[in-house]
């Protein structure tokens, strides 16, 4: 059976300019407002047979606010950033510029003492590969943008460095279809959505 996994990026918890590594802050008012504004488009995903989320407060709150009642998946947690947890990229760069440069240049490096980009992508891909096809064909997963970027790199079998070139906006939807070992990225335009209703 072919699966359809739709990732929904969690609403924001802070200014996008102040995004922090492993940000565990709850949704701010702007995030709640964004969820309410996007609810009309995102609510139909609650009909998915399986509904999951990252363990962050904002992912859980986004899923709950959309009526998904998602099951937390530890495999969908953000990349373990070790001692950089809670810092912005600029703060980490100010403290350890050569370590940040090494981390950005080499997807196997772990100068922060946490998880490498390669390990992070593999973990998220492993979660995707083990989705149970016999429990239903439609899955929704509310996740941090970084998790969705990792999933896309995995699905497309893209070089790990391409992770840095994927922009995932709050409350955006990204759908992949297929089954273990064979995934495709799917684009549904607004016209396609209207023609099905």
C-alpha positions in Angstrom: 0.0 0.0 0.0 1.2 3.5 -0.9 1.4 5.9 2.0 0.7 9.6 1.9 2.6 11.5 4.6 1.8 15.2 5.0 4.2 17.2 7.1 2.8 20.4 8.6 5.4 22.8 9.9 4.7 23.9 13.5 3.6 27.5 14.0 6.2 29.8 15.3 7.1 30.6 18.9 9.3 33.6 18.2 10.5 35.9 15.5 12.0 33.9 12.7 15.1 36.1 13.1 15.5 34.7 16.6 15.1 31.0 15.9 17.0 28.9 18.4 18.5 25.5 18.2 16.1 22.9 19.8 13.7 25.7 20.6 11.3 24.4 23.2 9.3 27.6 23.8 5.5 27.5 23.5 3.6 29.2 20.7 3.5 33.0 21.1 0.4 35.1 20.2 1.6 35.5 16.6 1.8 31.7 16.3 -1.7 31.2 17.7 -3.0 33.8 15.3 -1.2 32.0 12.4 -2.8 28.7 13.4 -6.3 30.3 13.4 -5.7 31.9 10.0 -4.5 28.6 8.4 -7.0 26.4 10.1 -9.4 26.3 7.2 -6.8 24.8 4.9 -5.2 22.5 7.5 -8.2 21.1 9.4 -9.1 18.5 6.7 -5.8 16.8 7.5 -7.4 15.7 10.8 -9.1 12.9 8.8 -5.7 11.2 8.4 -5.7 7.6 9.8 -2.5 8.4 11.8 -1.6 11.7 13.3 1.9 12.4 14.8 3.9 15.4 16.1 7.4 16.3 17.2 7.8 16.5 21.0 8.3 20.3 21.1 5.6 22.4 22.8 4.9 24.3 19.6 4.5 21.2 17.5 2.1 19.6 20.1 0.1 22.9 20.4 -0.1 23.3 16.7 -1.4 19.8 16.2 -3.9 20.1 19.1 -5.2 23.5 17.9 -5.9 21.9 14.5 -7.8 19.1 16.1 -5.3 16.4 15.1 -4.8 15.0 18.7 -1.3 13.9 17.5 0.8 11.2 19.0 4.3 12.4 20.0 7.1 10.7 18.1 10.6 11.0 19.7 12.1 10.2 16.3 10.7 13.5 15.0 12.6 15.6 17.6 14.9 18.3 16.5 18.6 17.7 15.9 20.5 17.3 19.2 22.6 20.4 19.3 24.5 19.6 22.4 25.9 22.7 24.1 24.4 25.0 21.5 20.9 24.1 22.5 18.8 27.2 23.1 21.3 29.4 21.2 20.7 31.3 17.9 23.1 30.6 15.1 24.6 34.1 15.6 25.1 33.4 19.3 26.9 30.1 18.6 29.0 31.8 15.9 30.0 34.5 18.4 31.1 31.9 20.9 32.7 29.3 18.6 33.1 30.6 15.1 35.5 27.9 13.9 33.2 25.1 15.3 30.2 26.6 13.6 32.1 26.9 10.3 33.1 23.2 10.6 29.5 22.1 11.4 28.1 24.0 8.4 30.8 22.6 6.1 30.8 18.9 7.2 27.5 17.1 7.7 29.4 14.4 9.7 30.8 16.9 12.3 29.6 17.3 15.8 31.6 20.2 17.3 28.7 21.0 19.6 28.8 17.6 21.2 25.4 16.6 19.9 24.1 14.9 16.7 25.6 15.2 13.2 23.5 16.4 10.4 23.9 12.9 8.7 22.7 11.2 11.9 19.7 13.6 12.1 18.7 13.0 8.5 19.0 9.2 9.0 16.9 9.2 12.2 14.1 11.2 10.5 14.3 9.0 7.4 14.2 5.9 9.6 11.0 7.1 11.1 9.5 7.5 7.7 10.6 4.1 6.6 8.9 2.4 9.5 5.4 3.9 9.1 2.9 1.1 9.1 1.3 0.8 5.7 -1.4 -1.5 7.0 -2.8 1.0 9.5 -3.9 3.4 6.8 -2.7 5.3 3.8 -2.8 8.9 5.1 -0.6 10.2 7.8 -0.1 13.8 9.1 2.9 14.8 11.1 3.3 18.3 12.7 7.0 18.8 13.0 9.7 21.5 13.4 10.9 23.0 10.1 14.3 21.3 10.6 12.7 17.9 10.8 10.8 18.5 7.6 14.0 19.6 5.8 15.7 16.4 7.0 12.8 14.3 5.7 13.0 16.0 2.3 16.7 15.4 2.0 16.1 11.8 2.9 13.2 11.3 0.5 15.0 13.0 -2.4 18.3 11.1 -1.7 19.9 14.6 -1.9 23.4 15.4 -0.7 23.2 16.3 3.0 24.5 19.8 2.2 21.2 20.5 0.4 19.6 20.6 3.9 20.7 24.2 4.1 19.0 25.2 0.9 15.5 24.1 1.9 13.2 26.8 3.4 10.2 25.5 5.4 7.9 28.2 6.6 5.6 27.9 9.7 2.3 26.1 8.9 3.4 25.1 5.4 2.5 21.6 4.1 4.8 19.2 2.5 3.6 15.8 1.2 5.6 12.7 0.4 4.1 9.6 -1.1 5.3 6.0 -1.5 6.5 3.3 0.8 9.7 2.1 2.5 12.6 2.6 0.2 10.7 4.5 -2.5 9.4 8.0 -1.8 8.3 10.9 -4.0 7.8 14.5 -3.2 4.3 15.6 -4.1 3.1 19.1 -4.9 -0.6 19.9 -4.7 -1.4 23.3 -6.1 -4.5 25.3 -5.1 -6.2 24.5 -8.4 -5.7 20.7 -7.8 -7.2 21.1 -4.3 -10.3 22.9 -5.6 -10.9 20.4 -8.4 -11.2 17.6 -5.8 -13.8 19.3 -3.6 
